[in-house]
Structure formats: C-alpha cells, structure tokens
Amino acid sequence: MTLLEFIDVFDGGIDITIEKNRKKYCEEKSFNYDLSENKGEYDGIEPFYTNIQDMKWWNELKDCEIVRIVTIGGGVYNYELIIELEEY
C-alpha cells in the first residue's frame, strides 16, 4: 500500500509522523486528509489543519510503499501513528 492509498482511506483523529531513510518528513502533525479535487474551493470556513497535499514533500512521498505502521502513546501521552516508508 502506498502513502497515497493509505491517506485516501485514513480518517485522521491522530497525529502522524512520516519517516523514510531515517529522515522524518513530519513529526506528530495533524493534517486535513481530504484528497478530493475540490480541496481548494473556499467554503467560508478557515481550515484548522494544512492539507497534506500542500506539503512540499507530498509529491516525493505519495507513491512510496508503506513498510510499517506503528501506533504509540496512551495514558498521559497523545496517540501518534508512525508511518515508515520504503527505503531506497
């Protein structure tokens, strides 16, 4: 499954960290995960989160295969989803 395929079905609700080759592209971030074509239409409501497609690294990583997904946190810590992408 690629990052794009995962994000297409991911509902959010948890911070994510995306890593590739031991480099973190984002760490404990929340995004708007709407991948629809009309994401740029202004509906009068300011978005709370940046759309993941607007991140400068998105085009580089969107077609990378996911190697591992780990959930950490709980108790006094916020939950976080760590997505590890294929190395090259």
Secondary structure, 3 states (H helix, E strand, C coil): CEHHHHHHHCCCCCEEEEEECCEEEEEEECCECCCCCCCCCCCCCCCCCCEHHHCCCHHHHCCCEEEEEEEEEECCEEEEEEEEECCC
